[in-house]
Amino acid sequence: MKTQRELFEFVWATREHVSEVSGKPLLPRHDYRWHWQFAHILSKGTYPSFKLNPDNIMLMLPDEHEKQERYDLFNERKEALKRQYYEDKN
């Protein structure tokens, strides 16, 4: 993938349209907040090589995205991705 839009399209096409943290249905594509449902687990600035990695995306509702650090599942995936990131660096 070359762009964040392509990444989001791929994730949308290959995953269920429910929040990974609450199980609630996600907003439809035509909603202006649609793109806010794609939460980067590792920040794009600190981990640029993972910016377009589908494994670095969790689907969640926009209000959940705003408080993503509060979710255990999010933090578990973050630690696993950090390990993977640094293993790939070595």
PDB file of N, CA, C and O in Angstrom:
ATOM      1  N   MET A   1       0.825  -1.175   0.000  1.00  0.00           N
ATOM      2  CA  MET A   1       0.000   0.000   0.000  1.00  0.00           C
ATOM      3  C   MET A   1       0.874   1.245   0.000  1.00  0.00           C
ATOM      4  O   MET A   1       1.931   1.296   0.628  1.00  0.00           O
ATOM      5  N   LYS A   2       0.399   2.230  -0.717  1.00  0.00           N
ATOM      6  CA  LYS A   2       1.192   3.444  -0.857  1.00  0.00           C
ATOM      7  C   LYS A   2       0.615   4.628  -0.085  1.00  0.00           C
ATOM      8  O   LYS A   2       1.332   5.583   0.215  1.00  0.00           O
ATOM      9  N   THR A   3      -0.668   4.568   0.235  1.00  0.00           N
ATOM     10  CA  THR A   3      -1.293   5.697   0.927  1.00  0.00           C
ATOM     11  C   THR A   3      -2.129   5.198   2.104  1.00  0.00           C
ATOM     12  O   THR A   3      -2.507   4.029   2.175  1.00  0.00           O
ATOM     13  N   GLN A   4      -2.400   6.105   3.008  1.00  0.00           N
ATOM     14  CA  GLN A   4      -3.236   5.782   4.153  1.00  0.00           C
ATOM     15  C   GLN A   4      -4.653   5.438   3.688  1.00  0.00           C
ATOM     16  O   GLN A   4      -5.301   4.567   4.269  1.00  0.00           O
ATOM     17  N   ARG A   5      -5.126   6.102   2.670  1.00  0.00           N
ATOM     18  CA  ARG A   5      -6.455   5.801   2.127  1.00  0.00           C
ATOM     19  C   ARG A   5      -6.519   4.352   1.640  1.00  0.00           C
ATOM     20  O   ARG A   5      -7.487   3.645   1.916  1.00  0.00           O
ATOM     21  N   GLU A   6      -5.483   3.910   0.912  1.00  0.00           N
ATOM     22  CA  GLU A   6      -5.429   2.520   0.448  1.00  0.00           C
ATOM     23  C   GLU A   6      -5.432   1.563   1.632  1.00  0.00           C
ATOM     24  O   GLU A   6      -6.087   0.522   1.591  1.00  0.00           O
ATOM     25  N   LEU A   7      -4.705   1.910   2.679  1.00  0.00           N
ATOM     26  CA  LEU A   7      -4.673   1.094   3.890  1.00  0.00           C
ATOM     27  C   LEU A   7      -6.069   0.980   4.485  1.00  0.00           C
ATOM     28  O   LEU A   7      -6.520  -0.120   4.801  1.00  0.00           O
ATOM     29  N   PHE A   8      -6.749   2.098   4.640  1.00  0.00           N
ATOM     30  CA  PHE A   8      -8.089   2.092   5.222  1.00  0.00           C
ATOM     31  C   PHE A   8      -9.051   1.278   4.351  1.00  0.00           C
ATOM     32  O   PHE A   8      -9.866   0.520   4.876  1.00  0.00           O
ATOM     33  N   GLU A   9      -8.966   1.426   3.047  1.00  0.00           N
ATOM     34  CA  GLU A   9      -9.823   0.663   2.133  1.00  0.00           C
ATOM     35  C   GLU A   9      -9.572  -0.839   2.288  1.00  0.00           C
ATOM     36  O   GLU A   9     -10.514  -1.631   2.301  1.00  0.00           O
ATOM     37  N   PHE A  10      -8.311  -1.221   2.405  1.00  0.00           N
ATOM     38  CA  PHE A  10      -7.969  -2.637   2.575  1.00  0.00           C
ATOM     39  C   PHE A  10      -8.524  -3.179   3.886  1.00  0.00           C
ATOM     40  O   PHE A  10      -9.143  -4.242   3.912  1.00  0.00           O
ATOM     41  N   VAL A  11      -8.302  -2.450   4.965  1.00  0.00           N
ATOM     42  CA  VAL A  11      -8.789  -2.890   6.278  1.00  0.00           C
ATOM     43  C   VAL A  11     -10.306  -3.000   6.253  1.00  0.00           C
ATOM     44  O   VAL A  11     -10.860  -3.973   6.764  1.00  0.00           O
ATOM     45  N   TRP A  12     -10.987  -2.022   5.669  1.00  0.00           N
ATOM     46  CA  TRP A  12     -12.448  -2.026   5.605  1.00  0.00           C
ATOM     47  C   TRP A  12     -12.951  -3.243   4.814  1.00  0.00           C
ATOM     48  O   TRP A  12     -13.961  -3.849   5.170  1.00  0.00           O
ATOM     49  N   ALA A  13     -12.244  -3.584   3.755  1.00  0.00           N
ATOM     50  CA  ALA A  13     -12.669  -4.689   2.888  1.00  0.00           C
ATOM     51  C   ALA A  13     -12.394  -6.062   3.506  1.00  0.00           C
ATOM     52  O   ALA A  13     -13.033  -7.046   3.132  1.00  0.00           O
ATOM     53  N   THR A  14     -11.459  -6.135   4.440  1.00  0.00           N
ATOM     54  CA  THR A  14     -11.030  -7.440   4.945  1.00  0.00           C
ATOM     55  C   THR A  14     -11.435  -7.734   6.386  1.00  0.00           C
ATOM     56  O   THR A  14     -11.169  -8.825   6.890  1.00  0.00           O
ATOM     57  N   ARG A  15     -12.067  -6.786   7.046  1.00  0.00           N
ATOM     58  CA  ARG A  15     -12.470  -6.997   8.443  1.00  0.00           C
ATOM     59  C   ARG A  15     -13.959  -6.752   8.618  1.00  0.00           C
ATOM     60  O   ARG A  15     -14.603  -6.081   7.811  1.00  0.00           O
ATOM     61  N   GLU A  16     -14.485  -7.316   9.700  1.00  0.00           N
ATOM     62  CA  GLU A  16     -15.870  -7.038  10.058  1.00  0.00           C
ATOM     63  C   GLU A  16     -15.996  -5.567  10.433  1.00  0.00           C
ATOM     64  O   GLU A  16     -15.050  -4.960  10.936  1.00  0.00           O
ATOM     65  N   HIS A  17     -17.157  -5.007  10.187  1.00  0.00           N
ATOM     66  CA  HIS A  17     -17.384  -3.586  10.456  1.00  0.00           C
ATOM     67  C   HIS A  17     -17.958  -3.378  11.853  1.00  0.00           C
ATOM     68  O   HIS A  17     -19.037  -2.814  12.034  1.00  0.00           O
ATOM     69  N   VAL A  18     -17.189  -3.856  12.835  1.00  0.00           N
ATOM     70  CA  VAL A  18     -17.530  -3.675  14.242  1.00  0.00           C
ATOM     71  C   VAL A  18     -16.288  -3.194  14.983  1.00  0.00           C
ATOM     72  O   VAL A  18     -15.158  -3.475  14.582  1.00  0.00           O
ATOM     73  N   SER A  19     -16.518  -2.471  16.060  1.00  0.00           N
ATOM     74  CA  SER A  19     -15.417  -2.003  16.892  1.00  0.00           C
ATOM     75  C   SER A  19     -14.705  -3.198  17.510  1.00  0.00           C
ATOM     76  O   SER A  19     -15.344  -4.113  18.030  1.00  0.00           O
ATOM     77  N   GLU A  20     -13.401  -3.185  17.451  1.00  0.00           N
ATOM     78  CA  GLU A  20     -12.613  -4.262  18.043  1.00  0.00           C
ATOM     79  C   GLU A  20     -12.545  -4.160  19.561  1.00  0.00           C
ATOM     80  O   GLU A  20     -12.157  -5.122  20.224  1.00  0.00           O
ATOM     81  N   VAL A  21     -12.912  -3.023  20.119  1.00  0.00           N
ATOM     82  CA  VAL A  21     -12.874  -2.887  21.575  1.00  0.00           C
ATOM     83  C   VAL A  21     -14.242  -3.054  22.227  1.00  0.00           C
ATOM     84  O   VAL A  21     -14.324  -3.493  23.374  1.00  0.00           O
ATOM     85  N   SER A  22     -15.320  -2.711  21.517  1.00  0.00           N
ATOM     86  CA  SER A  22     -16.647  -2.803  22.131  1.00  0.00           C
ATOM     87  C   SER A  22     -17.589  -3.767  21.421  1.00  0.00           C
ATOM     88  O   SER A  22     -18.594  -4.184  21.997  1.00  0.00           O
ATOM     89  N   GLY A  23     -17.279  -4.121  20.187  1.00  0.00           N
ATOM     90  CA  GLY A  23     -18.157  -4.983  19.410  1.00  0.00           C
ATOM     91  C   GLY A  23     -19.343  -4.255  18.789  1.00  0.00           C
ATOM     92  O   GLY A  23     -20.182  -4.879  18.140  1.00  0.00           O
ATOM     93  N   LYS A  24     -19.420  -2.941  18.982  1.00  0.00           N
ATOM     94  CA  LYS A  24     -20.522  -2.155  18.416  1.00  0.00           C
ATOM     95  C   LYS A  24     -20.310  -1.959  16.914  1.00  0.00           C
ATOM     96  O   LYS A  24     -19.172  -1.931  16.444  1.00  0.00           O
ATOM     97  N   PRO A  25     -21.406  -1.824  16.161  1.00  0.00           N
ATOM     98  CA  PRO A  25     -21.275  -1.583  14.718  1.00  0.00           C
ATOM     99  C   PRO A  25     -20.560  -0.259  14.438  1.00  0.00           C
ATOM    100  O   PRO A  25     -20.750   0.731  15.144  1.00  0.00           O
ATOM    101  N   LEU A  26     -19.741  -0.269  13.397  1.00  0.00           N
ATOM    102  CA  LEU A  26     -19.036   0.943  12.994  1.00  0.00           C
ATOM    103  C   LEU A  26     -19.945   1.838  12.168  1.00  0.00           C
ATOM    104  O   LEU A  26     -20.996   1.414  11.687  1.00  0.00           O
ATOM    105  N   LEU A  27     -19.520   3.077  12.017  1.00  0.00           N
ATOM    106  CA  LEU A  27     -20.260   4.037  11.205  1.00  0.00           C
ATOM    107  C   LEU A  27     -20.140   3.657   9.730  1.00  0.00           C
ATOM    108  O   LEU A  27     -19.128   3.088   9.322  1.00  0.00           O
ATOM    109  N   PRO A  28     -21.161   3.965   8.923  1.00  0.00           N
ATOM    110  CA  PRO A  28     -21.094   3.640   7.495  1.00  0.00           C
ATOM    111  C   PRO A  28     -20.080   4.522   6.767  1.00  0.00           C
ATOM    112  O   PRO A  28     -19.666   5.570   7.263  1.00  0.00           O
ATOM    113  N   ARG A  29     -19.700   4.067   5.587  1.00  0.00           N
ATOM    114  CA  ARG A  29     -18.684   4.777   4.797  1.00  0.00           C
ATOM    115  C   ARG A  29     -19.035   6.229   4.523  1.00  0.00           C
ATOM    116  O   ARG A  29     -18.135   7.068   4.475  1.00  0.00           O
ATOM    117  N   HIS A  30     -20.284   6.555   4.344  1.00  0.00           N
ATOM    118  CA  HIS A  30     -20.653   7.926   3.982  1.00  0.00           C
ATOM    119  C   HIS A  30     -20.628   8.893   5.171  1.00  0.00           C
ATOM    120  O   HIS A  30     -20.809  10.096   4.983  1.00  0.00           O
ATOM    121  N   ASP A  31     -20.409   8.394   6.379  1.00  0.00           N
ATOM    122  CA  ASP A  31     -20.335   9.263   7.549  1.00  0.00           C
ATOM    123  C   ASP A  31     -19.034  10.075   7.503  1.00  0.00           C
ATOM    124  O   ASP A  31     -17.972   9.536   7.191  1.00  0.00           O
ATOM    125  N   TYR A  32     -19.121  11.348   7.811  1.00  0.00           N
ATOM    126  CA  TYR A  32     -17.939  12.215   7.750  1.00  0.00           C
ATOM    127  C   TYR A  32     -16.846  11.796   8.735  1.00  0.00           C
ATOM    128  O   TYR A  32     -15.696  12.206   8.577  1.00  0.00           O
ATOM    129  N   ARG A  33     -17.175  10.997   9.738  1.00  0.00           N
ATOM    130  CA  ARG A  33     -16.184  10.540  10.719  1.00  0.00           C
ATOM    131  C   ARG A  33     -15.645   9.141  10.406  1.00  0.00           C
ATOM    132  O   ARG A  33     -14.932   8.551  11.217  1.00  0.00           O
ATOM    133  N   TRP A  34     -15.988   8.618   9.234  1.00  0.00           N
ATOM    134  CA  TRP A  34     -15.593   7.258   8.853  1.00  0.00           C
ATOM    135  C   TRP A  34     -14.104   7.001   9.084  1.00  0.00           C
ATOM    136  O   TRP A  34     -13.743   5.982   9.672  1.00  0.00           O
ATOM    137  N   HIS A  35     -13.246   7.897   8.638  1.00  0.00           N
ATOM    138  CA  HIS A  35     -11.797   7.693   8.753  1.00  0.00           C
ATOM    139  C   HIS A  35     -11.311   7.679  10.207  1.00  0.00           C
ATOM    140  O   HIS A  35     -10.218   7.184  10.481  1.00  0.00           O
ATOM    141  N   TRP A  36     -12.103   8.212  11.139  1.00  0.00           N
ATOM    142  CA  TRP A  36     -11.725   8.222  12.559  1.00  0.00           C
ATOM    143  C   TRP A  36     -11.882   6.855  13.209  1.00  0.00           C
ATOM    144  O   TRP A  36     -11.562   6.684  14.385  1.00  0.00           O
ATOM    145  N   GLN A  37     -12.367   5.892  12.457  1.00  0.00           N
ATOM    146  CA  GLN A  37     -12.572   4.547  12.991  1.00  0.00           C
ATOM    147  C   GLN A  37     -11.326   3.682  12.821  1.00  0.00           C
ATOM    148  O   GLN A  37     -11.308   2.533  13.263  1.00  0.00           O
ATOM    149  N   PHE A  38     -10.295   4.215  12.192  1.00  0.00           N
ATOM    150  CA  PHE A  38      -9.056   3.501  11.940  1.00  0.00           C
ATOM    151  C   PHE A  38      -7.976   4.049  12.873  1.00  0.00           C
ATOM    152  O   PHE A  38      -7.354   5.070  12.580  1.00  0.00           O
ATOM    153  N   ALA A  39      -7.763   3.377  13.974  1.00  0.00           N
ATOM    154  CA  ALA A  39      -6.807   3.857  14.982  1.00  0.00           C
ATOM    155  C   ALA A  39      -5.444   3.222  14.760  1.00  0.00           C
ATOM    156  O   ALA A  39      -5.313   1.998  14.770  1.00  0.00           O
ATOM    157  N   HIS A  40      -4.433   4.056  14.559  1.00  0.00           N
ATOM    158  CA  HIS A  40      -3.057   3.550  14.509  1.00  0.00           C
ATOM    159  C   HIS A  40      -2.652   3.162  15.930  1.00  0.00           C
ATOM    160  O   HIS A  40      -2.792   3.954  16.862  1.00  0.00           O
ATOM    161  N   ILE A  41      -2.164   1.972  16.083  1.00  0.00           N
ATOM    162  CA  ILE A  41      -1.757   1.484  17.399  1.00  0.00           C
ATOM    163  C   ILE A  41      -0.408   2.102  17.770  1.00  0.00           C
ATOM    164  O   ILE A  41      -0.258   2.668  18.853  1.00  0.00           O
ATOM    165  N   LEU A  42       0.554   1.994  16.886  1.00  0.00           N
ATOM    166  CA  LEU A  42       1.832   2.687  17.056  1.00  0.00           C
ATOM    167  C   LEU A  42       1.748   3.990  16.278  1.00  0.00           C
ATOM    168  O   LEU A  42       1.277   3.999  15.141  1.00  0.00           O
ATOM    169  N   SER A  43       2.189   5.074  16.860  1.00  0.00           N
ATOM    170  CA  SER A  43       2.055   6.375  16.204  1.00  0.00           C
ATOM    171  C   SER A  43       2.816   6.420  14.882  1.00  0.00           C
ATOM    172  O   SER A  43       3.882   5.824  14.727  1.00  0.00           O
ATOM    173  N   LYS A  44       2.230   7.142  13.947  1.00  0.00           N
ATOM    174  CA  LYS A  44       2.812   7.242  12.606  1.00  0.00           C
ATOM    175  C   LYS A  44       4.137   7.993  12.626  1.00  0.00           C
ATOM    176  O   LYS A  44       5.032   7.697  11.834  1.00  0.00           O
ATOM    177  N   GLY A  45       4.265   8.959  13.523  1.00  0.00           N
ATOM    178  CA  GLY A  45       5.498   9.750  13.586  1.00  0.00           C
ATOM    179  C   GLY A  45       6.655   8.996  14.202  1.00  0.00           C
ATOM    180  O   GLY A  45       7.777   9.068  13.701  1.00  0.00           O
ATOM    181  N   THR A  46       6.405   8.278  15.272  1.00  0.00           N
ATOM    182  CA  THR A  46       7.460   7.558  15.977  1.00  0.00           C
ATOM    183  C   THR A  46       7.837   6.257  15.283  1.00  0.00           C
ATOM    184  O   THR A  46       8.988   5.825  15.350  1.00  0.00           O
ATOM    185  N   TYR A  47       6.869   5.630  14.617  1.00  0.00           N
ATOM    186  CA  TYR A  47       7.083   4.339  13.955  1.00  0.00           C
ATOM    187  C   TYR A  47       6.679   4.444  12.477  1.00  0.00           C
ATOM    188  O   TYR A  47       5.724   3.795  12.052  1.00  0.00           O
ATOM    189  N   PRO A  48       7.397   5.253  11.699  1.00  0.00           N
ATOM    190  CA  PRO A  48       6.969   5.521  10.318  1.00  0.00           C
ATOM    191  C   PRO A  48       6.899   4.287   9.421  1.00  0.00           C
ATOM    192  O   PRO A  48       6.092   4.253   8.492  1.00  0.00           O
ATOM    193  N   SER A  49       7.716   3.286   9.675  1.00  0.00           N
ATOM    194  CA  SER A  49       7.667   2.103   8.818  1.00  0.00           C
ATOM    195  C   SER A  49       6.416   1.263   9.058  1.00  0.00           C
ATOM    196  O   SER A  49       6.115   0.369   8.268  1.00  0.00           O
ATOM    197  N   PHE A  50       5.687   1.537  10.132  1.00  0.00           N
ATOM    198  CA  PHE A  50       4.444   0.811  10.430  1.00  0.00           C
ATOM    199  C   PHE A  50       3.200   1.639  10.074  1.00  0.00           C
ATOM    200  O   PHE A  50       2.073   1.204  10.313  1.00  0.00           O
ATOM    201  N   LYS A  51       3.404   2.814   9.511  1.00  0.00           N
ATOM    202  CA  LYS A  51       2.289   3.707   9.179  1.00  0.00           C
ATOM    203  C   LYS A  51       1.267   3.029   8.273  1.00  0.00           C
ATOM    204  O   LYS A  51       0.065   3.214   8.460  1.00  0.00           O
ATOM    205  N   LEU A  52       1.719   2.256   7.306  1.00  0.00           N
ATOM    206  CA  LEU A  52       0.824   1.620   6.343  1.00  0.00           C
ATOM    207  C   LEU A  52       0.705   0.115   6.564  1.00  0.00           C
ATOM    208  O   LEU A  52       0.329  -0.622   5.652  1.00  0.00           O
ATOM    209  N   ASN A  53       1.022  -0.334   7.756  1.00  0.00           N
ATOM    210  CA  ASN A  53       0.932  -1.751   8.111  1.00  0.00           C
ATOM    211  C   ASN A  53      -0.485  -2.040   8.626  1.00  0.00           C
ATOM    212  O   ASN A  53      -0.898  -1.462   9.632  1.00  0.00           O
ATOM    213  N   PRO A  54      -1.232  -2.919   7.959  1.00  0.00           N
ATOM    214  CA  PRO A  54      -2.598  -3.219   8.419  1.00  0.00           C
ATOM    215  C   PRO A  54      -2.659  -3.748   9.854  1.00  0.00           C
ATOM    216  O   PRO A  54      -3.661  -3.553  10.542  1.00  0.00           O
ATOM    217  N   ASP A  55      -1.602  -4.412  10.306  1.00  0.00           N
ATOM    218  CA  ASP A  55      -1.579  -4.911  11.679  1.00  0.00           C
ATOM    219  C   ASP A  55      -1.509  -3.783  12.697  1.00  0.00           C
ATOM    220  O   ASP A  55      -1.776  -3.993  13.880  1.00  0.00           O
ATOM    221  N   ASN A  56      -1.154  -2.593  12.243  1.00  0.00           N
ATOM    222  CA  ASN A  56      -1.044  -1.434  13.124  1.00  0.00           C
ATOM    223  C   ASN A  56      -2.358  -0.642  13.201  1.00  0.00           C
ATOM    224  O   ASN A  56      -2.384   0.468  13.733  1.00  0.00           O
ATOM    225  N   ILE A  57      -3.419  -1.198  12.682  1.00  0.00           N
ATOM    226  CA  ILE A  57      -4.725  -0.528  12.694  1.00  0.00           C
ATOM    227  C   ILE A  57      -5.714  -1.339  13.517  1.00  0.00           C
ATOM    228  O   ILE A  57      -5.823  -2.555  13.359  1.00  0.00           O
ATOM    229  N   MET A  58      -6.426  -0.658  14.389  1.00  0.00           N
ATOM    230  CA  MET A  58      -7.571  -1.247  15.094  1.00  0.00           C
ATOM    231  C   MET A  58      -8.801  -0.461  14.691  1.00  0.00           C
ATOM    232  O   MET A  58      -8.781   0.769  14.638  1.00  0.00           O
ATOM    233  N   LEU A  59      -9.874  -1.187  14.408  1.00  0.00           N
ATOM    234  CA  LEU A  59     -11.139  -0.539  14.104  1.00  0.00           C
ATOM    235  C   LEU A  59     -11.868  -0.239  15.409  1.00  0.00           C
ATOM    236  O   LEU A  59     -12.017  -1.110  16.266  1.00  0.00           O
ATOM    237  N   MET A  60     -12.317   1.001  15.545  1.00  0.00           N
ATOM    238  CA  MET A  60     -13.077   1.406  16.728  1.00  0.00           C
ATOM    239  C   MET A  60     -13.872   2.656  16.391  1.00  0.00           C
ATOM    240  O   MET A  60     -13.542   3.379  15.451  1.00  0.00           O
ATOM    241  N   LEU A  61     -14.897   2.900  17.146  1.00  0.00           N
ATOM    242  CA  LEU A  61     -15.724   4.083  16.941  1.00  0.00           C
ATOM    243  C   LEU A  61     -14.937   5.351  17.277  1.00  0.00           C
ATOM    244  O   LEU A  61     -14.001   5.307  18.076  1.00  0.00           O
ATOM    245  N   PRO A  62     -15.314   6.483  16.667  1.00  0.00           N
ATOM    246  CA  PRO A  62     -14.568   7.709  16.914  1.00  0.00           C
ATOM    247  C   PRO A  62     -14.419   8.077  18.394  1.00  0.00           C
ATOM    248  O   PRO A  62     -13.345   8.517  18.806  1.00  0.00           O
ATOM    249  N   ASP A  63     -15.464   7.907  19.198  1.00  0.00           N
ATOM    250  CA  ASP A  63     -15.338   8.251  20.619  1.00  0.00           C
ATOM    251  C   ASP A  63     -14.394   7.285  21.340  1.00  0.00           C
ATOM    252  O   ASP A  63     -13.752   7.664  22.319  1.00  0.00           O
ATOM    253  N   GLU A  64     -14.307   6.051  20.866  1.00  0.00           N
ATOM    254  CA  GLU A  64     -13.350   5.088  21.434  1.00  0.00           C
ATOM    255  C   GLU A  64     -11.929   5.435  21.009  1.00  0.00           C
ATOM    256  O   GLU A  64     -10.979   5.274  21.775  1.00  0.00           O
ATOM    257  N   HIS A  65     -11.801   5.912  19.776  1.00  0.00           N
ATOM    258  CA  HIS A  65     -10.492   6.308  19.248  1.00  0.00           C
ATOM    259  C   HIS A  65      -9.874   7.417  20.106  1.00  0.00           C
ATOM    260  O   HIS A  65      -8.665   7.434  20.339  1.00  0.00           O
ATOM    261  N   GLU A  66     -10.707   8.326  20.563  1.00  0.00           N
ATOM    262  CA  GLU A  66     -10.224   9.442  21.387  1.00  0.00           C
ATOM    263  C   GLU A  66      -9.632   8.979  22.713  1.00  0.00           C
ATOM    264  O   GLU A  66      -8.804   9.678  23.297  1.00  0.00           O
ATOM    265  N   LYS A  67     -10.046   7.813  23.192  1.00  0.00           N
ATOM    266  CA  LYS A  67      -9.537   7.304  24.472  1.00  0.00           C
ATOM    267  C   LYS A  67      -8.947   5.902  24.314  1.00  0.00           C
ATOM    268  O   LYS A  67      -9.064   5.063  25.208  1.00  0.00           O
ATOM    269  N   GLN A  68      -8.324   5.666  23.187  1.00  0.00           N
ATOM    270  CA  GLN A  68      -7.803   4.333  22.846  1.00  0.00           C
ATOM    271  C   GLN A  68      -6.830   3.776  23.882  1.00  0.00           C
ATOM    272  O   GLN A  68      -6.784   2.563  24.086  1.00  0.00           O
ATOM    273  N   GLU A  69      -6.077   4.611  24.521  1.00  0.00           N
ATOM    274  CA  GLU A  69      -5.087   4.153  25.500  1.00  0.00           C
ATOM    275  C   GLU A  69      -5.724   3.538  26.750  1.00  0.00           C
ATOM    276  O   GLU A  69      -5.032   2.903  27.545  1.00  0.00           O
ATOM    277  N   ARG A  70      -7.011   3.717  26.926  1.00  0.00           N
ATOM    278  CA  ARG A  70      -7.707   3.162  28.085  1.00  0.00           C
ATOM    279  C   ARG A  70      -8.083   1.693  27.919  1.00  0.00           C
ATOM    280  O   ARG A  70      -8.451   1.032  28.890  1.00  0.00           O
ATOM    281  N   TYR A  71      -7.992   1.187  26.707  1.00  0.00           N
ATOM    282  CA  TYR A  71      -8.435  -0.179  26.426  1.00  0.00           C
ATOM    283  C   TYR A  71      -7.290  -1.168  26.543  1.00  0.00           C
ATOM    284  O   TYR A  71      -6.236  -0.988  25.932  1.00  0.00           O
ATOM    285  N   ASP A  72      -7.501  -2.212  27.329  1.00  0.00           N
ATOM    286  CA  ASP A  72      -6.471  -3.239  27.519  1.00  0.00           C
ATOM    287  C   ASP A  72      -6.060  -3.879  26.199  1.00  0.00           C
ATOM    288  O   ASP A  72      -4.871  -4.086  25.957  1.00  0.00           O
ATOM    289  N   LEU A  73      -7.022  -4.194  25.349  1.00  0.00           N
ATOM    290  CA  LEU A  73      -6.713  -4.837  24.076  1.00  0.00           C
ATOM    291  C   LEU A  73      -5.799  -3.957  23.230  1.00  0.00           C
ATOM    292  O   LEU A  73      -4.851  -4.444  22.613  1.00  0.00           O
ATOM    293  N   PHE A  74      -6.090  -2.662  23.205  1.00  0.00           N
ATOM    294  CA  PHE A  74      -5.247  -1.722  22.462  1.00  0.00           C
ATOM    295  C   PHE A  74      -3.816  -1.755  22.997  1.00  0.00           C
ATOM    296  O   PHE A  74      -2.865  -1.842  22.220  1.00  0.00           O
ATOM    297  N   ASN A  75      -3.665  -1.687  24.302  1.00  0.00           N
ATOM    298  CA  ASN A  75      -2.331  -1.665  24.911  1.00  0.00           C
ATOM    299  C   ASN A  75      -1.592  -2.994  24.732  1.00  0.00           C
ATOM    300  O   ASN A  75      -0.371  -3.004  24.578  1.00  0.00           O
ATOM    301  N   GLU A  76      -2.311  -4.098  24.752  1.00  0.00           N
ATOM    302  CA  GLU A  76      -1.681  -5.402  24.501  1.00  0.00           C
ATOM    303  C   GLU A  76      -1.129  -5.461  23.085  1.00  0.00           C
ATOM    304  O   GLU A  76      -0.003  -5.907  22.866  1.00  0.00           O
ATOM    305  N   ARG A  77      -1.926  -5.011  22.131  1.00  0.00           N
ATOM    306  CA  ARG A  77      -1.456  -5.005  20.738  1.00  0.00           C
ATOM    307  C   ARG A  77      -0.303  -4.029  20.544  1.00  0.00           C
ATOM    308  O   ARG A  77       0.607  -4.277  19.752  1.00  0.00           O
ATOM    309  N   LYS A  78      -0.349  -2.933  21.263  1.00  0.00           N
ATOM    310  CA  LYS A  78       0.733  -1.943  21.167  1.00  0.00           C
ATOM    311  C   LYS A  78       2.058  -2.552  21.613  1.00  0.00           C
ATOM    312  O   LYS A  78       3.078  -2.377  20.947  1.00  0.00           O
ATOM    313  N   GLU A  79       2.046  -3.259  22.725  1.00  0.00           N
ATOM    314  CA  GLU A  79       3.279  -3.890  23.216  1.00  0.00           C
ATOM    315  C   GLU A  79       3.776  -4.956  22.245  1.00  0.00           C
ATOM    316  O   GLU A  79       4.979  -5.062  22.005  1.00  0.00           O
ATOM    317  N   ALA A  80       2.866  -5.740  21.689  1.00  0.00           N
ATOM    318  CA  ALA A  80       3.254  -6.778  20.725  1.00  0.00           C
ATOM    319  C   ALA A  80       3.844  -6.150  19.461  1.00  0.00           C
ATOM    320  O   ALA A  80       4.835  -6.647  18.927  1.00  0.00           O
ATOM    321  N   LEU A  81       3.244  -5.071  18.987  1.00  0.00           N
ATOM    322  CA  LEU A  81       3.770  -4.403  17.793  1.00  0.00           C
ATOM    323  C   LEU A  81       5.113  -3.742  18.057  1.00  0.00           C
ATOM    324  O   LEU A  81       5.976  -3.723  17.180  1.00  0.00           O
ATOM    325  N   LYS A  82       5.297  -3.206  19.241  1.00  0.00           N
ATOM    326  CA  LYS A  82       6.606  -2.624  19.586  1.00  0.00           C
ATOM    327  C   LYS A  82       7.689  -3.694  19.543  1.00  0.00           C
ATOM    328  O   LYS A  82       8.777  -3.471  19.011  1.00  0.00           O
ATOM    329  N   ARG A  83       7.379  -4.861  20.109  1.00  0.00           N
ATOM    330  CA  ARG A  83       8.360  -5.957  20.058  1.00  0.00           C
ATOM    331  C   ARG A  83       8.684  -6.317  18.613  1.00  0.00           C
ATOM    332  O   ARG A  83       9.847  -6.490  18.249  1.00  0.00           O
ATOM    333  N   GLN A  84       7.648  -6.428  17.801  1.00  0.00           N
ATOM    334  CA  GLN A  84       7.851  -6.758  16.393  1.00  0.00           C
ATOM    335  C   GLN A  84       8.668  -5.672  15.696  1.00  0.00           C
ATOM    336  O   GLN A  84       9.580  -5.980  14.928  1.00  0.00           O
ATOM    337  N   TYR A  85       8.353  -4.426  15.953  1.00  0.00           N
ATOM    338  CA  TYR A  85       9.051  -3.305  15.338  1.00  0.00           C
ATOM    339  C   TYR A  85      10.545  -3.361  15.642  1.00  0.00           C
ATOM    340  O   TYR A  85      11.373  -3.224  14.742  1.00  0.00           O
ATOM    341  N   TYR A  86      10.885  -3.563  16.922  1.00  0.00           N
ATOM    342  CA  TYR A  86      12.293  -3.554  17.307  1.00  0.00           C
ATOM    343  C   TYR A  86      13.016  -4.835  16.880  1.00  0.00           C
ATOM    344  O   TYR A  86      14.223  -4.806  16.639  1.00  0.00           O
ATOM    345  N   GLU A  87      12.305  -5.943  16.784  1.00  0.00           N
ATOM    346  CA  GLU A  87      12.910  -7.164  16.243  1.00  0.00           C
ATOM    347  C   GLU A  87      13.241  -6.976  14.778  1.00  0.00           C
ATOM    348  O   GLU A  87      14.296  -7.414  14.319  1.00  0.00           O
ATOM    349  N   ASP A  88      12.348  -6.327  14.032  1.00  0.00           N
ATOM    350  CA  ASP A  88      12.576  -6.067  12.615  1.00  0.00           C
ATOM    351  C   ASP A  88      13.754  -5.104  12.413  1.00  0.00           C
ATOM    352  O   ASP A  88      14.451  -5.172  11.400  1.00  0.00           O
ATOM    353  N   LYS A  89      13.967  -4.223  13.370  1.00  0.00           N
ATOM    354  CA  LYS A  89      15.066  -3.251  13.280  1.00  0.00           C
ATOM    355  C   LYS A  89      16.440  -3.921  13.472  1.00  0.00           C
ATOM    356  O   LYS A  89      17.452  -3.433  12.968  1.00  0.00           O
ATOM    357  N   ASN A  90      16.459  -5.028  14.197  1.00  0.00           N
ATOM    358  CA  ASN A  90      17.742  -5.681  14.505  1.00  0.00           C
ATOM    359  C   ASN A  90      18.105  -6.718  13.485  1.00  0.00           C
ATOM    360  O   ASN A  90      19.151  -7.357  13.598  1.00  0.00           O
TER     361      ASN A  90
END
